[in-house]
Amino acid sequence: MGLETKINKSARSLTGFNGATTVTVGTIDLDVYSPPLIISQTFMVNDEVSPYKSILNRPWIGKINDVISTTHKKICYLIPGVVSDQVKGIRPKVFPEEGWKPEEDFELVPLDPDKLERKTLIGLCLSQEEKVELAAFFQNNKNVFTWSSSDMLGIDPQMIYHCLHVNLAIKQVAQKRRNFALERVAIIEVEIDKLLVAGFIEEVSYT
């Protein structure tokens, strides 16, 4: 849109609806058209992926004399000579699409006689001989299946590795700690313990 040059560079910390904190790129003044008014509004620019193109605050809503009803999902415009005029958002009905269905049925085949809960699927359209051969192949190669984080032995660094590019000349910024509900905290702790046991992550103390 060619608005990059109009952005006033200024960093400001913002906290999103999910509790995550980010830093803004700057601010920009734009004219917002809400018939019949055109109101100038200052927007904070954020270089992040978001489901929202823009968020208008309550002071702007007051400038155009709107009354919002969260119960009725409507906006009332105060028009001279008229009590009120209701504008309702029209949304097309969304019908759930049928999910993909396999063209054939499957049967469960256990991979480990000592751990019967570990199974895989084999198509019923195969002949009995093919089923036996395929089941034996899976059972002989059961070590390629991963059922938990501890089953993943990792990737040889000679094949591929990930490197963090850190610019030591830039001052580090401490990320604000995110707060979660108690039930989520319990789930997070369980998953972290799994990664620690598997050796995927390790605790680092910063001084």
Secondary structure, DSSP 4 states (H G I P E B T S, - for coil): ---GGG-EE---EEE-TTS-EEE--EEEEEEEEETTEEEEEEEEE--S--S-S----HHHHHHTTEEEETTTTEEEE--TTSS-EEEE------PPPPPP--SS-EEEEEEETTEEEEEEEEETTS-HHHHHHHHHHHHHTGGG--SSGGG-----TTT--------TTSPP-PPPPPP--HHHHHHHHHHHHHHHHHTS-------
